[in-house]
Amino acid sequence: RISLEVFHALTDGTGALWFFQDLLTEYVGLRHLDEFEAAAPGPVKQDFAPDAFTHWFRTGGSATFAEDATSAVQSPTTRLPEGVRDPGEASARTGRKKRARSDVLRVGGTHTPDNRTRVVELSMPVRPVLALARAEHVSLTIYLLAVFFDALRQTRLPAHGRPRTLTCSVPVNLRQFFPTESGRNFFATTMLEHTYGEGDRTAGAGEGPAGGGGADSIGSVCRSPHEQFQQVVSREGLERKIRRLVRFERNPALRVIPRPAKDLILGTINRWQNLGTTVAISNMGRVELPEPADPHVGRIFLHVSAVRPQFCVVSHGDHLTISFTSPFVETDVHAAFVRTLTEVGVPVEIDVSRVTADEIAAVVEPGTGT
């Protein structure tokens, strides 16, 4: 296994993946010289000199990397661009209402003893999962999000409790709307949600992998985030929102505020934002490497350290990998997620990191046989 750790202030997932692809290609080339041409290697994909935010959303002036490098917390968030209907308003026809933060489910649990991240890695063939997503007429990201929401419903929501909203932070790769070869941070985030208990709760909480056929079935849960995502993600809406945020960030009056005060304000805003977030998901899509290197690479995983449950999705060849990261010891939600997939015929291979003293002590010592 080859591992690469990247600080998010340097680059986003796409930039890190570009670098990792180049790294894997060079490594495989050194291991299998007979399969690679003797010619000098071509140029790398990423360029960390240009700043895409400056190029697309800021007129005039220049900025250094240290000045403009945007961390995950400080990256523009596009909860709803101007001119786009609020999903709560758009769904008023179905009786849905915008929920207070107190109605948002926040996943809790027992923190790991030394604050290390609990990692649960799932491996499965990609085709059957894609078929399930296509059957619901949604993307793979939305389908897996619906399955995870359903796993939370099974494990964390009482059968007849008050309506609770589950929200998910989803990064949007801005390169698909504003082309750039910059490997620096260039993404926004949007929030998707589904409220359990507003429709036919008894039908939605039925047995089976799809949770029945009611308003809270997996098929119904797929539709809510899918419609919200289609409303939010557009070039015009993203450009309008991000230009406004960039102007706010570059406001001269704000730039003279002492850094400790900025850190305090941003930290408070971040904690307040976390109160309205249940989980986070990141789908890196299909990863392809140059032909000489690609056959030598099997599964590719992406892990993100998180203050809340988060999962990342990557596909390569016939492999689909899903990596859950969490600061908590519990794995009940992950088990429910796996059961949902296996009950519809998807074979799943599971690897779980050891985080407790008992789990670590249970590691078999080499040569002892115990």
ZAMARGU-4260 file (C-alpha; in steps of 0.2 Angstrom, whole numbers, plus 5000, padded with zeros to 4 digits):
<rodrens>
0) 5000/5000/5000 | 5006/5017/4995 | 5000/5031/5006 | 5000/5050/5004 | 4995/5063/5017
5) 4991/5081/5011 | 4987/5096/5021 | 4970/5104/5015 | 4977/5121/5015 | 4989/5116/5001
10) 4976/5109/4989 | 4959/5101/4988 | 4954/5083/4984 | 4956/5085/4965 | 4974/5093/4966
15) 4979/5080/4979 | 4973/5066/4967 | 4982/5074/4952 | 4998/5073/4962 | 4995/5056/4968
20) 4992/5050/4950 | 5009/5057/4945 | 5017/5049/4960 | 5009/5032/4957 | 5014/5033/4938
25) 5033/5037/4943 | 5033/5024/4956 | 5026/5010/4945 | 5038/5016/4931 | 5053/5014/4942
30) 5047/4996/4947 | 5043/4991/4929 | 5056/4999/4918 | 5053/4987/4904 | 5035/4992/4902
35) 5039/5011/4901 | 5047/5020/4887 | 5064/5027/4889 | 5059/5044/4885 | 5059/5058/4898
40) 5043/5059/4908 | 5030/5071/4902 | 5024/5086/4912 | 5014/5084/4928 | 4996/5088/4928
45) 4995/5101/4942 | 5002/5118/4943 | 5002/5127/4960 | 5008/5144/4954 | 4991/5151/4947
50) 4976/5154/4959 | 4960/5149/4950 | 4950/5160/4962 | 4960/5175/4957 | 4959/5171/4939
55) 4940/5169/4938 | 4933/5179/4952 | 4945/5193/4956 | 4949/5208/4945 | 4966/5216/4946
60) 4980/5214/4958 | 4990/5198/4962 | 4991/5187/4977 | 5004/5175/4984 | 5001/5157/4988
65) 5003/5161/5007 | 4990/5175/5006 | 4977/5166/4995 | 4979/5147/5000 | 4962/5143/5006
70) 4959/5130/5020 | 4944/5118/5020 | 4936/5129/5034 | 4938/5145/5024 | 4933/5139/5007
75) 4918/5147/5000 | 4902/5139/5004 | 4887/5139/4993 | 4873/5134/5003 | 4861/5142/4991
80) 4867/5154/4977 | 4857/5170/4974 | 4842/5168/4962 | 4840/5149/4967 | 4825/5144/4977
85) 4828/5137/4994 | 4824/5119/4995 | 4813/5122/5009 | 4803/5134/4999 | 4804/5124/4983
90) 4796/5109/4993 | 4783/5119/5001 | 4771/5111/4989 | 4774/5095/4999 | 4772/5103/5016
95) 4790/5103/5020 | 4797/5117/5031 | 4814/5124/5034 | 4820/5117/5050 | 4829/5125/5065
100) 4846/5119/5069 | 4839/5111/5084 | 4830/5099/5073 | 4846/5094/5064 | 4853/5077/5069
105) 4870/5078/5075 | 4879/5061/5077 | 4887/5058/5093 | 4897/5044/5101 | 4912/5039/5112
110) 4927/5048/5106 | 4942/5037/5103 | 4954/5036/5118 | 4969/5046/5110 | 4958/5055/5097
115) 4964/5045/5083 | 4952/5043/5068 | 4941/5027/5067 | 4943/5022/5048 | 4931/5009/5040
120) 4936/5004/5023 | 4923/4996/5011 | 4927/4988/4995 | 4915/4982/4982 | 4912/4980/4963
125) 4907/4996/4955 | 4894/4990/4943 | 4880/4983/4954 | 4881/4999/4964 | 4880/5010/4949
130) 4865/4999/4943 | 4856/5003/4959 | 4859/5022/4957 | 4853/5022/4939 | 4837/5012/4945
135) 4833/5028/4956 | 4839/5040/4941 | 4851/5048/4952 | 4870/5049/4953 | 4881/5037/4963
140) 4885/5051/4976 | 4866/5054/4979 | 4862/5036/4980 | 4876/5032/4993 | 4871/5047/5003
145) 4853/5041/5004 | 4859/5024/5010 | 4869/5032/5023 | 4855/5043/5028 | 4844/5027/5030
150) 4858/5019/5040 | 4857/5034/5052 | 4838/5032/5052 | 4839/5014/5057 | 4852/5017/5071
155) 4850/5034/5078 | 4832/5039/5075 | 4817/5033/5086 | 4803/5024/5077 | 4790/5037/5081
160) 4800/5052/5087 | 4798/5070/5081 | 4803/5074/5063 | 4822/5076/5062 | 4832/5083/5048
165) 4848/5075/5041 | 4860/5086/5032 | 4876/5083/5022 | 4890/5094/5017 | 4895/5090/4999
170) 4910/5098/4990 | 4908/5105/4972 | 4923/5104/4961 | 4923/5121/4953 | 4935/5115/4939
175) 4920/5108/4930 | 4912/5125/4928 | 4928/5136/4928 | 4942/5126/4919 | 4959/5128/4926
180) 4975/5117/4928 | 4978/5124/4945 | 4981/5111/4959 | 4977/5124/4972 | 4960/5124/4982
185) 4946/5127/4970 | 4930/5121/4977 | 4914/5126/4985 | 4902/5117/4997 | 4883/5114/4996
190) 4872/5107/5009 | 4859/5094/5005 | 4846/5088/5017 | 4831/5076/5020 | 4819/5077/5035
195) 4812/5060/5042 | 4795/5059/5049 | 4786/5072/5039 | 4778/5060/5027 | 4772/5042/5030
200) 4784/5037/5044 | 4777/5020/5046 | 4779/5016/5028 | 4796/5024/5027 | 4802/5014/5042
205) 4797/4997/5035 | 4809/4983/5034 | 4820/4979/5020 | 4835/4987/5012 | 4825/5001/5005
210) 4816/5005/5021 | 4799/5001/5013 | 4790/5012/4999 | 4785/5027/5009 | 4791/5045/5010
215) 4806/5039/5019 | 4811/5025/5008 | 4828/5025/5000 | 4820/5030/4983 | 4811/5044/4991
220) 4827/5050/5000 | 4836/5050/4984 | 4824/5062/4976 | 4826/5076/4989 | 4845/5078/4989
225) 4845/5076/4970 | 4832/5090/4967 | 4841/5101/4979 | 4858/5098/4970 | 4851/5102/4953
230) 4844/5118/4960 | 4860/5124/4968 | 4874/5119/4956 | 4874/5130/4941 | 4888/5140/4933
235) 4878/5156/4935 | 4873/5153/4953 | 4890/5148/4959 | 4899/5163/4950 | 4887/5175/4958
240) 4889/5168/4975 | 4908/5166/4975 | 4911/5183/4968 | 4901/5191/4982 | 4911/5180/4995
245) 4928/5185/4987 | 4924/5203/4987 | 4919/5201/5006 | 4936/5192/5009 | 4945/5206/5001
250) 4936/5220/5009 | 4950/5233/5015 | 4941/5236/5032 | 4941/5217/5036 | 4959/5215/5031
255) 4965/5227/5045 | 4956/5217/5059 | 4969/5208/5070 | 4972/5190/5066 | 4967/5184/5084
260) 4951/5192/5082 | 4948/5184/5065 | 4953/5167/5071 | 4940/5169/5085 | 4926/5175/5073
265) 4930/5161/5060 | 4931/5148/5074 | 4914/5154/5081 | 4906/5153/5064 | 4913/5136/5060
270) 4906/5129/5076 | 4889/5137/5073 | 4890/5129/5055 | 4894/5112/5063 | 4878/5113/5073
275) 4868/5111/5056 | 4879/5098/5049 | 4875/5079/5051 | 4888/5071/5039 | 4899/5075/5025
280) 4903/5066/5009 | 4916/5068/4995 | 4916/5058/4979 | 4932/5059/4969 | 4924/5049/4954
285) 4933/5037/4943 | 4952/5038/4944 | 4962/5033/4929 | 4981/5032/4926 | 4992/5031/4911
290) 4990/5013/4903 | 5007/5007/4908 | 5004/5011/4926 | 4985/5007/4927 | 4986/4988/4927
295) 4997/4988/4942 | 4986/4999/4953 | 4971/4990/4962 | 4960/4999/4975 | 4962/5017/4979
300) 4956/5025/4995 | 4953/5042/5001 | 4952/5046/5020 | 4948/5063/5027 | 4950/5067/5046
305) 4934/5073/5052 | 4925/5081/5068 | 4909/5072/5062 | 4906/5056/5052 | 4912/5058/5034
310) 4914/5046/5020 | 4924/5047/5004 | 4921/5037/4987 | 4933/5033/4974 | 4932/5021/4959
315) 4946/5013/4950 | 4944/4999/4937 | 4931/4988/4943 | 4933/4993/4961 | 4923/5005/4971
320) 4929/5010/4988 | 4920/5019/5002 | 4930/5025/5017 | 4921/5031/5033 | 4931/5042/5045
325) 4924/5047/5062 | 4931/5053/5079 | 4920/5040/5087 | 4922/5022/5092 | 4905/5016/5087
330) 4902/5007/5071 | 4883/5003/5071 | 4880/5016/5057 | 4893/5008/5046 | 4886/4990/5049
335) 4868/4996/5044 | 4876/5004/5029 | 4884/4988/5024 | 4868/4977/5028 | 4858/4988/5016
340) 4870/4985/5002 | 4873/4966/5005 | 4854/4964/5006 | 4852/4969/4988 | 4866/4958/4982
345) 4881/4969/4983 | 4897/4959/4990 | 4906/4970/5002 | 4923/4968/5009 | 4927/4977/5026
350) 4942/4983/5035 | 4941/4992/5051 | 4955/5001/5060 | 4959/4997/5078 | 4957/5012/5090
355) 4953/5005/5107 | 4965/4997/5119 | 4956/4980/5118 | 4956/4981/5099 | 4975/4985/5098
360) 4979/4972/5111 | 4970/4959/5101 | 4982/4961/5086 | 4990/4944/5083 | 5009/4944/5087
365) 5020/4938/5073 | 5025/4920/5076 | 5014/4918/5091 | 4999/4911/5083 | 4988/4919/5096
</rodrens>
